Amino acid sequence: MKEEVLRMDRITFREQGTTELNHFCLDIDAGEIVGLIPINDTGLGALIRLLRQNLPLHYGYVYYRGRLVNHWQESDLTYNRIGVIESRSGLADDLTVADNVFVLRQGFKKRIIRRKVLNRQLEPFLRETGVKLSAEMYARDLTAFPRFITELVKAVVAGCRLIVLMEPASVISDARLATLQRILRHYAGEGISFLYVSRHYEEARQICTRAAIMLNGEIAKVVPTADTLPETLQCFGVEAYTQMVRRQERAKPLPPATAPALMLRDLRFEHIRSLNLSVAPGECVVLQDLNNHILRDLIALLSGARKPDGGQLLVRGKALAARHLRDVAVIQQQPAASMLFPDLSYMDNLCFTLDHRTPGVWRRSAPKASVRAELAPLLGEDVIDKPVEQLSQREKYDLVYTRVLLQRPGVAVCVQPFMGADVEQRMQIWKLMERLLEKGIAVLILAVNLADSLALADRLIRVLGGAVQAVYSREDFGSLPPGTPWHDFWVNPERCFHADAIPNTGSVAPIAPNQPQNQP
């Protein structure tokens, strides 16, 4: 007999006058792993907040472990014992694994902490995961996967019968995903349920029994993951994006053979053992770090913050030095939050890395006026006059990538560019990177999970243990594992509709925002 763990019945939830969830229905049984595929971000944050805390509802009922915990007539603002593990770690870096698991959990009331006792109590939990992890290690010394497992164990020890996993593939490499799936199945066998949030159906179907498609704050459809990629998905906002991928695949020419814009020769630094690769002007190369060890080191080297211990890092044929730093542009993950300066004007943000090309850009108004006249038709005259903090997410991304375009580096390094992006935003990022490639700028995508990166890539370089493990050209992408996004397309492109049959409208209509509706 099935035991219900969560049931959200006809939930309508509003914040600041906006309907975030509308007639939202979701049920999860004990020991079930259910996928959630958000086509856009509308309502996703609200759903997580509602699972954590019983906030006031406009309408609907929430049942957790067979008990009514929240309804539209009364909300007591209490917290539910539901774990949420996000890409941004919630561990305290200065505490040990045992301290994070036991001391920081809700209800811990010990005044004297006996570390040996805590370590001994934690060992059985760590052993059943099969992951080598010491209870005495400090959280700051953990890499991405052990941190994720620590948070998972923390939720289990706290008694959570439902755990939400927010896009685990964005921080866990392909090499570790199979281990995570084994651990999830083990806990599911013990009656613990999981809501697995992923942007890609191919990833969700590897572990989930069924997947709920979320669009504009509603569950639009629930599909069994035993099926292949359902045609149903094409009806929920992804068809235009799929068309872009397939049209681009048919039309993308191979970049001409030229001198490399970026070359790494036997590069050694920290976790980078011996790395060799090259990227030509106008070429897009994806570097996938299979164990998520070298990305931070590589970013430090390419940004000029650190120098390699050995080997060479050449940009446009010259060793990267302080006077050549503008030859490399590093676009951090989620750059709208990390690469803009709210205290500066839009134009100052736009011209921030232009001083090497136009030395008088900060002393004279003429250079910025010229930039404005050139780019106003592209960015929008009204957008340029906005304060940075008032820009939309789309306008912020336009600003960051256009700044790189003005900089004209030899290579643009994009760090997990599609992390956390919904369908509409992925389309925008893809077009912005295409614009860089069209100008002859080499693009190096640093990724843990491939996400949508292969749609642009000319080559894929997989790195394991700080060295190149394998190199795939575009025609070899079909031999990648089945969980790879767009895998069916790479394997059987003839089965997909032809690019020349797709009308090229030149633009893609945005997904319509959710509209508030009256309750029946």
GINORWO-V963653 format. One record per residue. N is the residue number from 1. NEAR is the number of other ideal C-beta (glycine too) atoms within 8 Angstrom. Layout:
BEGIN
n=N near=NEAR
n=N near=NEAR
END
This chain:
BEGIN
n=1 near=2
n=2 near=5
n=3 near=8
n=4 near=11
n=5 near=12
n=6 near=14
n=7 near=10
n=8 near=13
n=9 near=9
n=10 near=9
n=11 near=15
n=12 near=16
n=13 near=15
n=14 near=10
n=15 near=7
n=16 near=4
n=17 near=4
n=18 near=7
n=19 near=13
n=20 near=12
n=21 near=13
n=22 near=12
n=23 near=8
n=24 near=16
n=25 near=9
n=26 near=10
n=27 near=8
n=28 near=12
n=29 near=10
n=30 near=11
n=31 near=9
n=32 near=11
n=33 near=12
n=34 near=15
n=35 near=16
n=36 near=11
n=37 near=14
n=38 near=11
n=39 near=13
n=40 near=11
n=41 near=7
n=42 near=10
n=43 near=16
n=44 near=10
n=45 near=8
n=46 near=12
n=47 near=11
n=48 near=11
n=49 near=9
n=50 near=16
n=51 near=11
n=52 near=9
n=53 near=9
n=54 near=12
n=55 near=10
n=56 near=4
n=57 near=14
n=58 near=10
n=59 near=8
n=60 near=14
n=61 near=12
n=62 near=16
n=63 near=13
n=64 near=11
n=65 near=6
n=66 near=6
n=67 near=6
n=68 near=7
n=69 near=9
n=70 near=11
n=71 near=10
n=72 near=8
n=73 near=3
n=74 near=4
n=75 near=9
n=76 near=6
n=77 near=6
n=78 near=7
n=79 near=7
n=80 near=10
n=81 near=9
n=82 near=11
n=83 near=14
n=84 near=10
n=85 near=13
n=86 near=7
n=87 near=8
n=88 near=4
n=89 near=8
n=90 near=6
n=91 near=11
n=92 near=8
n=93 near=7
n=94 near=6
n=95 near=11
n=96 near=11
n=97 near=15
n=98 near=14
n=99 near=13
n=100 near=14
n=101 near=15
n=102 near=12
n=103 near=12
n=104 near=10
n=105 near=10
n=106 near=6
n=107 near=4
n=108 near=8
n=109 near=4
n=110 near=6
n=111 near=3
n=112 near=4
n=113 near=7
n=114 near=6
n=115 near=10
n=116 near=6
n=117 near=7
n=118 near=15
n=119 near=11
n=120 near=7
n=121 near=9
n=122 near=15
n=123 near=9
n=124 near=7
n=125 near=11
n=126 near=11
n=127 near=7
n=128 near=7
n=129 near=12
n=130 near=7
n=131 near=10
n=132 near=3
n=133 near=12
n=134 near=6
n=135 near=12
n=136 near=8
n=137 near=11
n=138 near=10
n=139 near=16
n=140 near=6
n=141 near=5
n=142 near=13
n=143 near=8
n=144 near=11
n=145 near=14
n=146 near=11
n=147 near=12
n=148 near=14
n=149 near=13
n=150 near=15
n=151 near=13
n=152 near=14
n=153 near=13
n=154 near=13
n=155 near=11
n=156 near=12
n=157 near=11
n=158 near=10
n=159 near=5
n=160 near=11
n=161 near=10
n=162 near=15
n=163 near=16
n=164 near=13
n=165 near=11
n=166 near=10
n=167 near=12
n=168 near=13
n=169 near=12
n=170 near=12
n=171 near=10
n=172 near=14
n=173 near=14
n=174 near=10
n=175 near=8
n=176 near=11
n=177 near=13
n=178 near=7
n=179 near=10
n=180 near=13
n=181 near=10
n=182 near=9
n=183 near=13
n=184 near=13
n=185 near=10
n=186 near=10
n=187 near=12
n=188 near=13
n=189 near=7
n=190 near=7
n=191 near=9
n=192 near=13
n=193 near=17
n=194 near=14
n=195 near=12
n=196 near=14
n=197 near=11
n=198 near=13
n=199 near=11
n=200 near=10
n=201 near=13
n=202 near=13
n=203 near=12
n=204 near=14
n=205 near=11
n=206 near=10
n=207 near=10
n=208 near=12
n=209 near=7
n=210 near=10
n=211 near=14
n=212 near=12
n=213 near=14
n=214 near=14
n=215 near=13
n=216 near=11
n=217 near=13
n=218 near=12
n=219 near=10
n=220 near=8
n=221 near=8
n=222 near=7
n=223 near=11
n=224 near=6
n=225 near=12
n=226 near=4
n=227 near=7
n=228 near=4
n=229 near=8
n=230 near=8
n=231 near=6
n=232 near=9
n=233 near=12
n=234 near=8
n=235 near=6
n=236 near=11
n=237 near=11
n=238 near=10
n=239 near=8
n=240 near=10
n=241 near=12
n=242 near=9
n=243 near=9
n=244 near=12
n=245 near=12
n=246 near=15
n=247 near=11
n=248 near=11
n=249 near=11
n=250 near=9
n=251 near=7
n=252 near=8
n=253 near=4
n=254 near=5
n=255 near=10
n=256 near=6
n=257 near=4
n=258 near=7
n=259 near=6
n=260 near=11
n=261 near=13
n=262 near=14
n=263 near=11
n=264 near=13
n=265 near=8
n=266 near=10
n=267 near=15
n=268 near=11
n=269 near=12
n=270 near=6
n=271 near=8
n=272 near=14
n=273 near=8
n=274 near=10
n=275 near=16
n=276 near=8
n=277 near=11
n=278 near=7
n=279 near=13
n=280 near=13
n=281 near=11
n=282 near=10
n=283 near=13
n=284 near=11
n=285 near=15
n=286 near=13
n=287 near=12
n=288 near=14
n=289 near=13
n=290 near=11
n=291 near=11
n=292 near=13
n=293 near=10
n=294 near=12
n=295 near=11
n=296 near=6
n=297 near=13
n=298 near=12
n=299 near=12
n=300 near=10
n=301 near=16
n=302 near=11
n=303 near=9
n=304 near=10
n=305 near=5
n=306 near=8
n=307 near=4
n=308 near=12
n=309 near=6
n=310 near=7
n=311 near=11
n=312 near=10
n=313 near=12
n=314 near=13
n=315 near=13
n=316 near=8
n=317 near=7
n=318 near=9
n=319 near=7
n=320 near=13
n=321 near=8
n=322 near=5
n=323 near=4
n=324 near=12
n=325 near=10
n=326 near=9
n=327 near=11
n=328 near=16
n=329 near=11
n=330 near=9
n=331 near=13
n=332 near=8
n=333 near=8
n=334 near=8
n=335 near=12
n=336 near=10
n=337 near=5
n=338 near=8
n=339 near=7
n=340 near=12
n=341 near=8
n=342 near=7
n=343 near=3
n=344 near=8
n=345 near=7
n=346 near=13
n=347 near=10
n=348 near=9
n=349 near=13
n=350 near=14
n=351 near=15
n=352 near=9
n=353 near=11
n=354 near=14
n=355 near=9
n=356 near=7
n=357 near=7
n=358 near=8
n=359 near=5
n=360 near=8
n=361 near=11
n=362 near=4
n=363 near=4
n=364 near=6
n=365 near=5
n=366 near=7
n=367 near=12
n=368 near=10
n=369 near=8
n=370 near=8
n=371 near=13
n=372 near=10
n=373 near=7
n=374 near=6
n=375 near=11
n=376 near=10
n=377 near=4
n=378 near=6
n=379 near=11
n=380 near=8
n=381 near=6
n=382 near=6
n=383 near=11
n=384 near=13
n=385 near=6
n=386 near=10
n=387 near=8
n=388 near=14
n=389 near=5
n=390 near=5
n=391 near=12
n=392 near=5
n=393 near=8
n=394 near=8
n=395 near=12
n=396 near=13
n=397 near=14
n=398 near=12
n=399 near=15
n=400 near=13
n=401 near=13
n=402 near=12
n=403 near=14
n=404 near=14
n=405 near=11
n=406 near=12
n=407 near=12
n=408 near=7
n=409 near=11
n=410 near=11
n=411 near=15
n=412 near=13
n=413 near=12
n=414 near=11
n=415 near=11
n=416 near=12
n=417 near=12
n=418 near=10
n=419 near=11
n=420 near=6
n=421 near=9
n=422 near=10
n=423 near=11
n=424 near=10
n=425 near=11
n=426 near=13
n=427 near=12
n=428 near=11
n=429 near=12
n=430 near=12
n=431 near=8
n=432 near=11
n=433 near=15
n=434 near=10
n=435 near=10
n=436 near=13
n=437 near=13
n=438 near=7
n=439 near=8
n=440 near=6
n=441 near=16
n=442 near=16
n=443 near=15
n=444 near=12
n=445 near=13
n=446 near=12
n=447 near=12
n=448 near=13
n=449 near=12
n=450 near=13
n=451 near=13
n=452 near=12
n=453 near=12
n=454 near=14
n=455 near=11
n=456 near=13
n=457 near=13
n=458 near=10
n=459 near=11
n=460 near=13
n=461 near=13
n=462 near=11
n=463 near=14
n=464 near=9
n=465 near=8
n=466 near=11
n=467 near=9
n=468 near=10
n=469 near=8
n=470 near=6
n=471 near=8
n=472 near=12
n=473 near=7
n=474 near=9
n=475 near=5
n=476 near=7
n=477 near=12
n=478 near=8
n=479 near=5
n=480 near=11
n=481 near=6
n=482 near=6
n=483 near=9
n=484 near=12
n=485 near=10
n=486 near=11
n=487 near=13
n=488 near=10
n=489 near=11
n=490 near=11
n=491 near=7
n=492 near=7
n=493 near=9
n=494 near=4
n=495 near=5
n=496 near=9
n=497 near=5
n=498 near=8
n=499 near=9
n=500 near=5
n=501 near=5
n=502 near=10
n=503 near=3
n=504 near=5
n=505 near=5
n=506 near=3
n=507 near=4
n=508 near=8
n=509 near=5
n=510 near=5
n=511 near=11
n=512 near=6
n=513 near=6
n=514 near=12
n=515 near=6
n=516 near=8
n=517 near=8
n=518 near=4
n=519 near=6
n=520 near=2
END
